[in-house]
């Protein structure tokens, strides 16, 4: 059995990058399944006539497959296209016309060559093992919209039971489903995990034992053993702890002769549930719903308490906006649709005449953006003018990373597009981007764009390994000059960090770039919290972590490992740390630096509605330090909370609270304004003295 949709696997949907795009995908639904409680619903809409919709299942296939069979039904006449990718990269394609009917089985003989094939060996022969199964709907086929139901997708093999058993254990696939978005439990929820395996070829029982590890790989308990057998359909529920924290579950499965180790993850986070959107929250994340991410990830974003999503590739057929609306998320579309079109025009014009007059007609792009705002403006909370224009624009027009010739043309474009967005959506904020520092805003103002811009949006990554920590990010020092510049010109500009993140990758000789610093997943979580606190303390109004989900599987590639969750949707420590930060700071009345010794960083903030009980958050950039915090209120103890919500009570002795600090930030709760306010500073270089109000 490849897929019975009872605990559905990850089906990847693709519909191209054209504008507009077709839509569709695969979902598990309880709609008259062939067997069990659910079946697959492959829904599609290709009415734009601009590409196809496909849904893919990439998994390990057994050896010597001779046939593929599955059950299908549809409400009308429709043609389903099936593709199989073999071990050479060759795609085998078959068209399967369907008539209105109830469930019926399709069986494909895979021992004979296929007439329709391309790529790889391109010989029509099936080269095993197979790597991917794909269903798709092509453009131009009637009907252009509808649903095809699938169930019980299985293969037939020619191997012996013993050979198949060996393959089964070598490639053992374990499904561990919590039924909770992102496997992020709230403390009041019963934490369980539905564990299942495919039926072993020899039908024997499988015993499962589990060991829990915390973020530092320290033992955190055991999972009570369970037995998988024909009696329970090789499916059983594991009981998990409900104490706050991030957990890895190391599973050991055995049939008495063979054994296999597998790992899964879950977390218990604060209940950040809210009613409605929260535009005042500073906490956001970058997503790629317009590039094909499954809409279900929106539920994980919301569950973590993240309030904003910034999504690239925004188009007139915006696929990120419905996800935002369904999950009460504020939406910041980022426009990239015109980058290549415009820069290609620049290159072609200047190739013909390098001395051509550099006055450009942007009317088509202006009309497109106006149309977008007219269509979506009532749902959109702000607009990002264009993602990182400096690369393609400077290549076409001259200049570079720090500005130059291209910037003047871009400012002209930006003014026209921003005016169009404001006209169609009055009152909306339009962000103009900067690079990893605050460098371009002065030139923008000098190009008569000052009154057009609503916010400057740097991408304050720590690109260079020589300055790996968020405390070393140049924008922190530049915020003072920025504020003075804005005040002098009586501008209302804000700073929004449109992209910023740290990657949990491993550097080796195959790492494709020298940028970024290699981090563990635990270090990524630490730097997320430190960066967020520092940026907020310096007056940044919104912060969008990049990225929500890992963009690949290569452990040595930075671009594949920026995510808060892995691309199998399992949590990384960073999303747990982010959820705890959001729980404490999303509506803090203020956040200001606290005087502390030993080279440590500390900030006090006032929780919403309880300014008399400010909270301290502290850390050191590297190494360790022990700090004695003066306590004047008479408090006898305080509660120290780590990034993941785990608490420890610490006594106050001789009016001092002694805490150990590490690069992992610590929240210190239970003190009062009498304890902390006298030690706040307005002159620390670690925060902008005019910033900090949220």
C-alpha positions as CSV (number, residue, x, y, z in Angstrom):
1,X,0.0,0.0,0.0
2,X,1.5,3.3,-1.1
3,X,-1.3,5.6,0.2
4,X,-4.7,4.9,1.8
5,X,-5.2,8.5,2.9
6,X,-6.0,7.5,6.5
7,X,-2.8,9.2,7.6
8,X,-2.0,11.1,4.4
9,X,1.6,11.6,3.3
10,X,2.9,14.8,2.0
11,X,1.6,15.4,-1.5
12,X,3.4,18.3,-3.2
13,X,1.3,20.6,-5.5
14,X,2.8,22.4,-8.5
15,X,1.0,24.8,-10.9
16,X,3.8,26.7,-12.5
17,X,4.9,30.3,-12.0
18,X,2.8,32.0,-14.7
19,X,0.4,34.8,-13.8
20,X,-2.4,34.0,-13.5
21,X,-1.9,30.4,-12.4
22,X,-4.1,27.3,-12.2
23,X,-5.0,26.1,-8.7
24,X,-5.5,22.7,-7.1
25,X,-4.0,20.1,-4.8
26,X,-4.5,16.8,-2.9
27,X,-6.4,16.6,0.4
28,X,-7.7,13.8,2.5
29,X,-11.4,14.0,2.9
30,X,-14.2,11.9,4.6
31,X,-16.3,12.0,1.4
32,X,-17.6,8.5,0.6
33,X,-14.1,6.8,0.7
34,X,-13.6,3.5,-1.0
35,X,-12.1,2.0,2.2
36,X,-11.4,3.3,5.7
37,X,-12.5,6.7,6.8
38,X,-10.8,9.0,4.2
39,X,-10.0,9.1,0.6
40,X,-7.9,11.5,-1.5
41,X,-9.5,14.6,-3.2
42,X,-7.5,15.9,-6.1
43,X,-9.2,19.2,-6.9
44,X,-8.2,21.5,-9.8
45,X,-9.1,24.7,-11.6
46,X,-7.2,25.3,-14.9
47,X,-9.7,27.8,-16.3
48,X,-6.9,30.4,-16.7
49,X,-5.5,28.2,-19.5
50,X,-2.0,29.0,-18.3
51,X,-0.5,25.8,-17.2
52,X,-1.3,22.5,-15.5
53,X,-1.9,21.4,-11.9
54,X,0.0,18.4,-10.5
55,X,0.2,16.6,-7.2
56,X,3.2,14.4,-6.4
57,X,4.0,11.7,-4.0
58,X,7.7,11.2,-3.6
59,X,8.6,8.0,-1.6
60,X,10.6,4.8,-1.6
61,X,9.0,2.2,-3.9
62,X,9.5,-1.5,-3.3
63,X,11.6,-3.5,-5.8
64,X,10.4,-5.4,-8.9
65,X,7.0,-3.6,-9.1
66,X,4.9,-5.2,-11.8
67,X,1.7,-3.3,-11.5
68,X,0.2,-0.1,-10.0
69,X,-3.5,-0.1,-9.0
70,X,-5.8,2.4,-7.3
71,X,-9.4,3.2,-7.0
72,X,-10.9,6.3,-8.6
73,X,-14.3,8.0,-9.0
74,X,-15.5,11.3,-10.5
75,X,-18.7,13.2,-10.8
76,X,-18.3,13.9,-14.5
77,X,-16.3,12.9,-17.6
78,X,-12.7,13.8,-17.0
79,X,-9.2,12.7,-18.0
80,X,-6.7,12.0,-15.3
81,X,-3.0,12.1,-16.3
82,X,-0.7,9.8,-14.4
83,X,3.1,10.0,-14.4
84,X,5.8,7.7,-12.9
85,X,9.4,8.9,-12.4
86,X,11.9,6.0,-12.7
87,X,15.4,5.7,-11.4
88,X,17.0,7.2,-14.5
89,X,14.8,10.4,-14.2
90,X,12.6,9.2,-17.1
91,X,9.0,10.2,-16.8
92,X,6.3,7.7,-18.0
93,X,3.0,9.2,-18.8
94,X,-0.5,7.8,-19.3
95,X,-3.9,9.5,-19.9
96,X,-6.8,7.8,-18.1
97,X,-10.2,9.0,-19.3
98,X,-12.9,8.7,-16.6
99,X,-16.7,8.6,-16.9
100,X,-19.2,9.5,-14.1
101,X,-19.3,6.4,-11.9
102,X,-18.8,5.1,-8.4
103,X,-15.6,3.7,-7.3
104,X,-13.8,1.5,-9.8
105,X,-10.2,0.2,-9.9
106,X,-7.6,1.0,-12.4
107,X,-4.6,-1.4,-12.8
108,X,-1.6,-0.5,-14.9
109,X,0.8,-3.2,-16.2
110,X,4.3,-1.9,-15.5
111,X,6.1,-4.8,-17.1
112,X,5.6,-3.4,-20.6
113,X,7.1,-0.3,-22.2
114,X,5.1,2.9,-22.2
115,X,4.5,4.8,-25.5
116,X,4.7,8.2,-23.8
117,X,7.9,9.1,-22.0
118,X,10.5,11.8,-21.7
119,X,13.7,12.6,-19.8
120,X,16.2,10.2,-18.3
121,X,16.9,7.0,-20.4
122,X,13.9,8.0,-22.6
123,X,13.5,4.5,-23.8
124,X,10.0,3.6,-22.5
125,X,11.4,0.9,-20.2
126,X,10.6,1.1,-16.5
127,X,13.9,1.4,-14.7
128,X,13.3,0.5,-11.0
129,X,13.0,1.5,-8.3
130,X,10.5,4.2,-9.0
131,X,11.0,7.6,-7.3
132,X,7.7,9.5,-7.7
133,X,4.0,9.1,-8.5
134,X,2.2,12.1,-10.0
135,X,-1.4,12.9,-10.9
136,X,-2.1,16.0,-13.0
137,X,-4.7,17.9,-14.9
138,X,-3.4,19.6,-18.1
139,X,-4.6,22.9,-19.5
140,X,-7.1,23.0,-22.3
141,X,-9.0,19.9,-21.1
142,X,-12.7,19.9,-20.2
143,X,-13.9,20.3,-17.5
144,X,-11.5,23.1,-16.5
145,X,-12.5,22.7,-12.8
146,X,-13.5,19.8,-10.7
147,X,-12.5,17.0,-8.3
148,X,-11.2,13.5,-8.8
149,X,-11.3,11.1,-5.9
150,X,-8.6,8.5,-5.3
151,X,-8.1,5.8,-2.7
152,X,-6.0,2.7,-1.8
153,X,-3.0,3.3,-4.1
154,X,-0.9,0.2,-4.1
155,X,1.6,-1.7,-6.1
156,X,2.2,-5.4,-6.9
157,X,5.7,-6.8,-6.7
158,X,7.4,-10.0,-8.0
159,X,9.7,-10.4,-5.0
160,X,9.5,-13.3,-2.5
161,X,8.1,-12.7,1.0
162,X,11.6,-13.0,2.5
163,X,13.1,-10.5,0.0
164,X,10.3,-8.1,0.5
165,X,10.6,-8.4,4.3
166,X,14.3,-7.5,4.0
167,X,13.4,-4.5,1.8
168,X,10.6,-3.5,4.2
169,X,13.0,-3.2,7.1
170,X,15.8,-1.6,5.1
171,X,13.4,1.1,3.9
172,X,11.0,1.1,6.9
173,X,8.6,4.0,6.6
174,X,7.0,5.2,9.9
175,X,4.1,7.6,10.0
176,X,4.0,9.6,13.2
177,X,0.9,11.9,13.2
178,X,-0.2,14.1,16.1
179,X,-3.3,15.6,14.4
180,X,-2.2,19.0,15.6
181,X,-0.9,21.6,13.2
182,X,2.9,21.5,13.2
183,X,2.9,19.0,16.1
184,X,2.7,22.0,18.4
185,X,0.6,21.1,21.4
186,X,-0.8,23.6,23.9
187,X,-0.3,22.7,27.6
188,X,-3.9,21.9,28.2
189,X,-4.2,19.5,25.3
190,X,-3.7,15.8,25.6
191,X,-0.5,15.1,23.8
192,X,-0.6,11.9,21.7
193,X,1.0,10.6,18.5
194,X,-0.6,8.2,16.1
195,X,2.1,5.8,15.0
196,X,1.7,3.5,12.1
197,X,3.8,1.4,9.7
198,X,2.9,-0.5,6.6
199,X,1.9,-4.2,7.0
200,X,5.1,-6.3,7.2
201,X,5.2,-8.9,4.4
202,X,5.4,-11.7,6.9
203,X,2.6,-10.2,9.1
204,X,4.5,-10.3,12.4
205,X,4.1,-8.0,15.3
206,X,6.3,-4.9,15.6
207,X,7.2,-3.6,19.1
208,X,7.9,0.1,19.4
209,X,9.9,1.8,22.2
210,X,10.7,5.5,22.5
211,X,13.2,7.8,24.2
212,X,12.5,11.5,24.6
213,X,15.4,14.0,24.2
214,X,15.3,17.7,24.8
215,X,16.9,20.5,22.7
216,X,20.3,19.7,24.2
217,X,20.0,16.0,23.5
218,X,19.5,15.3,27.2
219,X,17.1,12.5,28.3
220,X,13.6,13.9,28.9
221,X,11.7,10.7,29.6
222,X,10.5,7.6,27.9
223,X,7.5,6.8,25.7
224,X,5.5,3.8,27.0
225,X,6.1,0.9,24.6
226,X,3.3,-0.1,22.1
227,X,2.8,-3.1,19.9
228,X,1.8,-2.9,16.3
229,X,0.0,-6.0,14.9
230,X,-2.7,-7.1,12.5
231,X,-5.2,-6.7,15.4
232,X,-4.7,-2.9,15.4
233,X,-3.9,-2.5,11.8
234,X,-0.3,-1.7,12.7
235,X,-1.4,1.6,14.2
236,X,-1.3,2.7,17.8
237,X,-1.3,5.9,19.9
238,X,1.8,7.0,21.8
239,X,1.3,9.0,25.0
240,X,3.5,12.1,25.1
241,X,4.4,14.6,27.9
242,X,2.4,17.8,28.1
243,X,5.1,19.9,29.9
244,X,6.3,22.9,27.9
245,X,9.4,22.3,25.8
246,X,10.8,21.0,22.5
247,X,11.1,17.2,22.2
248,X,12.8,14.7,19.9
249,X,11.3,11.2,20.0
250,X,13.8,8.5,19.2
251,X,11.8,5.4,18.2
252,X,13.1,1.8,18.1
253,X,11.0,-0.7,16.1
254,X,11.7,-4.4,16.2
255,X,10.0,-7.7,15.1
256,X,12.4,-9.7,17.3
257,X,14.8,-10.4,14.4
258,X,15.3,-7.1,12.8
259,X,15.2,-3.5,14.2
260,X,15.2,0.0,12.9
261,X,15.7,3.4,14.5
262,X,13.5,6.4,13.5
263,X,13.0,9.9,14.9
264,X,10.2,12.4,15.0
265,X,9.5,15.6,16.9
266,X,6.9,17.6,18.7
267,X,6.6,20.5,21.1
268,X,4.4,22.0,23.8
269,X,4.1,25.8,23.4
270,X,2.1,28.6,25.1
271,X,-1.5,29.0,24.0
272,X,-1.2,31.9,21.6
273,X,-4.7,31.5,20.2
274,X,-6.3,34.7,19.3
275,X,-9.6,35.9,17.8
276,X,-9.2,37.8,14.6
277,X,-6.1,39.3,13.0
278,X,-3.6,41.2,15.2
279,X,-2.1,44.0,13.1
280,X,-0.4,45.5,16.2
281,X,1.8,42.5,16.8
282,X,5.3,43.0,15.6
283,X,5.9,39.4,14.8
284,X,5.9,38.0,11.3
285,X,7.3,35.4,9.0
286,X,8.1,34.9,5.4
287,X,6.2,32.2,3.4
288,X,6.0,30.9,-0.1
289,X,2.3,30.1,-0.6
290,X,2.4,31.8,-3.9
291,X,5.1,29.3,-5.0
292,X,3.2,26.2,-4.0
293,X,3.5,25.7,-0.3
294,X,0.5,23.7,1.1
295,X,-2.2,26.0,2.6
296,X,-2.2,23.8,5.7
297,X,1.0,25.5,6.8
298,X,-1.0,28.6,7.5
299,X,-2.6,26.7,10.5
300,X,0.9,26.1,11.9
301,X,1.8,29.8,11.5
302,X,-1.3,30.8,13.4
303,X,-0.9,28.2,16.1
304,X,2.6,29.5,16.9
305,X,1.0,32.9,17.5
306,X,2.7,34.6,14.5
307,X,0.6,37.5,13.3
308,X,2.0,38.5,9.9
309,X,3.0,36.7,6.7
310,X,5.1,38.3,4.0
311,X,4.8,36.3,0.8
312,X,6.8,36.8,-2.5
313,X,5.6,36.3,-6.0
314,X,2.4,38.2,-5.3
315,X,0.2,38.1,-8.4
316,X,-3.3,38.9,-9.6
317,X,-4.1,35.3,-8.7
318,X,-2.7,35.6,-5.2
319,X,-2.6,32.2,-3.5
320,X,-1.1,33.5,-0.2
321,X,-4.0,35.9,0.6
322,X,-6.6,33.1,1.1
323,X,-4.3,31.4,3.5
324,X,-3.8,34.6,5.4
325,X,-7.6,35.2,5.6
326,X,-8.4,31.7,6.6
327,X,-6.0,31.9,9.5
328,X,-6.5,35.5,10.7
329,X,-3.0,36.5,9.5
330,X,-2.1,40.0,8.4
331,X,-0.8,40.0,4.9
332,X,2.2,41.8,3.4
333,X,2.4,40.9,-0.3
334,X,5.9,41.3,-1.8
335,X,6.0,42.2,-5.5
336,X,8.5,40.4,-7.7
337,X,6.4,40.0,-10.9
338,X,8.0,43.0,-12.7
339,X,11.6,42.6,-11.7
340,X,12.7,40.5,-14.7
341,X,10.3,42.1,-17.1
342,X,11.7,45.6,-16.4
343,X,15.4,44.7,-16.1
344,X,15.2,42.7,-19.4
345,X,13.8,45.8,-21.1
346,X,16.6,47.9,-19.6
347,X,19.3,45.5,-20.9
348,X,17.8,45.2,-24.4
349,X,17.4,49.0,-24.8
350,X,21.0,49.8,-23.5
351,X,22.5,46.9,-25.6
352,X,21.1,48.7,-28.7
353,X,22.2,52.1,-27.6
354,X,24.4,52.5,-24.4
355,X,23.8,56.2,-24.5
356,X,20.0,56.0,-24.7
357,X,18.0,58.5,-22.7
358,X,17.3,56.8,-19.4
359,X,13.7,57.8,-19.1
360,X,11.5,54.7,-18.9
361,X,7.8,54.1,-19.4
362,X,6.4,52.3,-16.3
363,X,2.8,52.7,-17.2
364,X,2.1,49.0,-17.7
365,X,3.6,48.1,-14.3
366,X,1.8,51.0,-12.6
367,X,-1.5,49.8,-14.0
368,X,-0.8,46.2,-12.9
369,X,-0.1,47.3,-9.3
370,X,-3.2,49.5,-9.3
371,X,-5.3,46.6,-10.4
372,X,-3.8,44.4,-7.6
373,X,-4.7,47.0,-5.0
374,X,-8.2,47.5,-6.4
375,X,-8.7,43.7,-6.3
376,X,-7.1,42.9,-2.9
377,X,-6.7,46.2,-1.1
378,X,-9.4,45.7,1.4
379,X,-7.7,42.5,2.6
380,X,-4.1,43.6,2.5
381,X,-2.4,45.3,5.4
382,X,0.7,46.7,3.7
383,X,2.7,46.4,0.5
384,X,6.4,45.6,-0.2
385,X,7.3,47.5,-3.3
386,X,9.9,45.0,-4.7
387,X,12.0,42.3,-3.2
388,X,15.8,43.0,-3.1
389,X,15.9,45.0,-6.4
390,X,19.6,45.9,-6.1
391,X,20.9,42.7,-7.8
392,X,19.0,42.7,-11.1
393,X,18.6,46.5,-11.3
394,X,22.2,47.3,-10.8
395,X,23.2,44.6,-13.3
396,X,21.1,46.2,-15.9
397,X,21.6,49.9,-15.1
398,X,24.9,50.2,-13.2
399,X,25.8,50.7,-9.6
400,X,25.8,48.0,-7.0
401,X,25.1,46.8,-3.5
402,X,25.3,50.3,-1.9
403,X,23.3,52.1,-4.6
404,X,24.4,54.1,-7.5
405,X,22.9,54.7,-11.0
406,X,20.2,52.1,-10.7
407,X,18.8,53.7,-7.6
408,X,17.6,56.8,-9.4
409,X,15.6,54.8,-11.9
410,X,14.2,52.6,-9.2
411,X,13.1,55.7,-7.2
412,X,11.2,57.0,-10.2
413,X,9.6,53.6,-10.6
414,X,8.8,53.4,-6.9
415,X,7.2,56.8,-6.8
416,X,4.8,55.9,-9.6
417,X,3.9,52.5,-8.3
418,X,3.5,53.7,-4.7
419,X,1.2,56.5,-5.8
420,X,-0.9,54.0,-7.7
421,X,-1.2,51.7,-4.7
422,X,-2.1,54.7,-2.5
423,X,-4.8,55.8,-5.0
424,X,-6.4,52.3,-5.1
425,X,-5.9,51.6,-1.4
426,X,-5.8,54.9,0.5
427,X,-4.1,54.7,3.9
428,X,-2.1,51.6,3.1
429,X,1.5,51.4,4.0
430,X,4.0,50.9,1.2
431,X,7.5,49.6,2.1
432,X,10.6,50.5,0.2
433,X,13.4,48.0,0.8
434,X,17.0,48.6,1.9
435,X,19.8,46.1,2.0
436,X,21.2,44.4,5.1
437,X,21.9,47.9,6.4
438,X,20.1,51.3,6.4
439,X,21.9,52.9,3.4
440,X,19.5,53.8,0.6
441,X,17.0,55.9,2.5
442,X,19.0,59.1,2.3
443,X,19.3,58.8,-1.5
444,X,15.6,58.1,-1.8
445,X,14.8,61.3,0.1
446,X,17.2,63.2,-2.1
447,X,15.3,61.8,-5.2
448,X,12.0,63.5,-4.0
449,X,10.6,60.2,-2.7
450,X,10.4,61.2,1.0
451,X,6.7,62.0,1.0
452,X,5.9,58.8,-0.9
453,X,7.5,56.3,1.4
454,X,5.7,54.9,4.4
455,X,8.4,52.6,5.8
456,X,11.9,51.6,5.1
457,X,12.4,47.8,5.1
458,X,16.0,46.6,5.5
459,X,16.9,42.9,5.4
460,X,19.3,42.8,8.4
461,X,20.9,39.5,8.0
462,X,24.3,38.8,9.5
463,X,25.8,37.9,6.2
464,X,29.5,37.9,7.0
465,X,30.9,35.2,9.3
466,X,33.2,37.8,10.8
467,X,30.1,39.3,12.5
468,X,27.9,36.3,13.2
469,X,25.7,37.6,16.1
470,X,22.6,39.9,16.0
471,X,24.3,42.2,18.5
472,X,26.8,43.0,15.7
473,X,24.2,43.9,13.1
474,X,24.9,47.4,11.6
475,X,21.3,48.5,11.6
476,X,21.3,48.7,15.4
477,X,23.9,51.4,15.3
478,X,22.4,53.1,12.3
479,X,18.9,53.5,13.9
480,X,20.0,56.6,15.9
481,X,21.0,58.4,12.7
482,X,17.9,57.2,10.9
483,X,15.6,58.6,13.7
484,X,17.4,61.9,13.6
485,X,17.1,62.1,9.8
486,X,13.4,61.3,10.0
487,X,12.7,63.8,12.8
488,X,14.6,66.6,11.0
489,X,12.5,66.2,7.9
490,X,9.3,65.6,9.8
491,X,8.7,62.3,8.1
492,X,6.5,59.5,9.5
493,X,8.8,56.7,8.2
494,X,8.9,53.5,10.2
495,X,11.4,50.6,10.0
496,X,10.1,47.2,9.2
497,X,12.6,44.3,8.9
498,X,11.1,42.5,5.9
499,X,13.5,39.6,6.0
500,X,15.9,38.5,8.6
501,X,17.0,35.0,9.8
502,X,19.7,32.6,10.7
503,X,20.3,29.3,9.1
504,X,20.9,26.0,10.9
505,X,23.3,24.5,8.4
506,X,26.6,22.6,8.5
507,X,29.5,24.1,6.6
508,X,31.7,21.8,4.6
509,X,33.6,21.8,1.2
510,X,30.2,21.5,-0.6
511,X,28.6,24.6,1.0
512,X,27.7,26.8,-2.0
513,X,28.5,30.2,-0.4
514,X,30.9,31.8,2.1
515,X,28.1,34.0,3.5
516,X,26.3,33.2,6.8
517,X,27.6,31.4,9.9
518,X,27.0,27.7,10.4
519,X,24.7,27.0,13.4
520,X,23.0,24.2,15.2
521,X,19.2,24.2,15.4
522,X,19.5,25.2,19.1
523,X,21.8,28.1,18.2
524,X,19.4,29.2,15.5
525,X,16.7,29.4,18.2
526,X,18.9,31.5,20.5
527,X,19.8,34.0,17.8
528,X,16.2,34.3,16.7
529,X,15.2,35.5,20.2
530,X,18.2,37.8,20.6
531,X,17.7,39.4,17.2
532,X,14.0,40.0,17.8
533,X,14.6,41.6,21.2
534,X,17.4,43.8,19.9
535,X,15.4,44.9,16.9
536,X,12.3,45.8,18.9
537,X,14.4,47.6,21.5
538,X,15.9,49.7,18.7
539,X,12.4,50.7,17.4
540,X,11.8,48.3,14.6
541,X,8.0,48.0,14.2
542,X,7.6,44.7,12.4
543,X,10.0,41.8,12.0
544,X,9.5,39.0,9.4
545,X,11.7,36.0,10.1
546,X,13.0,34.3,7.0
547,X,11.9,31.5,6.5
548,X,8.9,29.7,7.9
549,X,9.8,26.3,6.4
550,X,13.2,24.9,5.3
551,X,13.5,25.2,1.5
552,X,15.4,21.9,1.0
553,X,17.1,18.9,2.6
554,X,20.8,19.6,2.0
555,X,22.3,20.1,5.5
556,X,25.3,22.0,4.1
557,X,23.3,24.6,2.1
558,X,22.4,27.8,4.1
559,X,19.4,28.5,1.8
560,X,17.8,25.2,2.7
561,X,17.9,25.6,6.5
562,X,16.5,29.0,7.5
563,X,13.1,27.5,8.4
564,X,11.3,27.4,11.7
565,X,10.0,24.0,10.7
566,X,11.6,21.4,8.5
567,X,10.1,20.8,5.1
568,X,8.3,17.7,6.4
569,X,6.5,20.2,8.6
570,X,8.1,18.9,11.9
571,X,9.1,21.6,14.4
572,X,12.6,22.9,14.9
573,X,13.6,24.5,18.2
574,X,13.3,28.0,16.7
575,X,9.5,27.8,16.3
576,X,9.2,26.8,20.0
577,X,11.4,29.7,21.0
578,X,9.5,32.1,18.7
579,X,6.1,31.0,20.2
580,X,7.4,31.6,23.7
581,X,8.8,35.0,22.7
582,X,5.5,36.0,21.1
583,X,3.6,34.9,24.2
584,X,5.6,37.3,26.3
585,X,6.3,40.3,24.1
586,X,3.6,40.6,21.4
587,X,1.9,43.5,23.2
588,X,4.6,44.7,25.6
589,X,4.0,48.3,26.6
590,X,7.7,49.1,26.4
591,X,11.1,47.4,26.2
592,X,14.2,49.1,27.4
593,X,17.8,48.2,28.2
594,X,18.7,47.2,31.8
595,X,22.1,47.9,33.3
596,X,23.9,44.6,33.8
597,X,27.6,43.7,34.1
598,X,29.9,41.1,32.7
599,X,29.3,42.1,29.1
600,X,25.8,40.7,29.3
601,X,22.8,42.0,27.4
602,X,19.6,42.6,29.4
603,X,16.3,44.2,28.6
604,X,13.2,44.8,30.7
605,X,9.7,44.8,29.2
606,X,6.3,45.5,30.6
607,X,3.7,42.8,29.9
608,X,0.4,44.0,28.6
609,X,-1.8,45.1,31.4
610,X,0.7,44.5,34.2
611,X,3.3,47.3,34.0
612,X,4.0,46.9,37.7
613,X,5.6,43.5,37.1
614,X,8.1,44.0,34.3
615,X,10.1,41.0,33.1
616,X,13.8,40.8,32.4
617,X,15.3,38.9,29.5
618,X,19.1,38.5,29.6
619,X,22.0,36.7,27.9
620,X,25.6,36.9,27.0
621,X,26.9,37.0,23.4
622,X,29.3,34.1,24.0
623,X,30.6,32.1,26.9
624,X,28.9,32.2,30.3
625,X,28.4,34.7,33.2
626,X,26.9,34.8,36.6
627,X,25.0,38.0,37.5
628,X,23.6,39.2,40.8
629,X,20.5,41.2,40.2
630,X,19.5,43.7,43.0
631,X,16.1,43.1,44.5
632,X,14.6,46.0,46.4
633,X,10.9,44.9,46.6
634,X,11.3,42.2,49.2
635,X,10.5,39.4,46.7
636,X,11.8,36.1,48.1
637,X,12.1,34.3,44.8
638,X,11.9,34.6,41.1
639,X,11.0,32.3,38.2
640,X,13.6,31.7,35.5
641,X,12.2,30.6,32.2
642,X,14.2,29.3,29.3
643,X,13.6,29.7,25.6
644,X,11.2,26.7,25.5
645,X,9.0,27.6,28.5
646,X,10.7,25.4,31.0
647,X,10.7,27.0,34.4
648,X,12.9,27.0,37.5
649,X,12.4,28.8,40.8
650,X,15.4,30.7,42.1
651,X,15.6,32.1,45.7
652,X,16.5,35.7,46.5
653,X,19.3,35.9,49.0
654,X,20.6,39.1,50.7
655,X,18.5,41.2,48.3
656,X,20.3,39.6,45.3
657,X,19.0,37.2,42.6
658,X,21.9,35.2,41.3
659,X,21.4,33.8,37.8
660,X,23.7,32.1,35.3
661,X,23.6,33.5,31.8
662,X,24.6,31.9,28.5
663,X,24.0,32.7,24.9
664,X,20.5,31.2,25.3
665,X,18.3,34.1,26.6
666,X,16.6,33.7,29.9
667,X,13.3,35.3,31.0
668,X,13.3,36.3,34.7
669,X,9.8,36.7,36.1
670,X,8.5,37.6,39.6
671,X,10.3,40.9,40.2
672,X,8.6,44.3,40.3
673,X,9.0,47.8,39.0
674,X,10.9,48.7,42.2
675,X,13.5,46.1,41.3
676,X,14.0,46.8,37.7
677,X,13.1,50.5,36.8
678,X,15.9,52.1,38.8
679,X,18.4,50.1,36.6
680,X,17.0,51.0,33.2
681,X,19.3,53.1,31.1
682,X,18.7,55.7,28.4
683,X,22.3,55.9,27.4
684,X,23.2,52.3,26.7
685,X,24.8,51.6,23.3
686,X,22.8,48.4,23.3
687,X,19.6,50.1,22.5
688,X,18.3,53.2,20.8
689,X,17.3,55.5,23.7
690,X,14.4,56.9,21.7
691,X,13.1,53.4,20.8
692,X,11.5,50.7,22.8
693,X,7.9,51.6,22.9
694,X,5.7,49.0,21.3
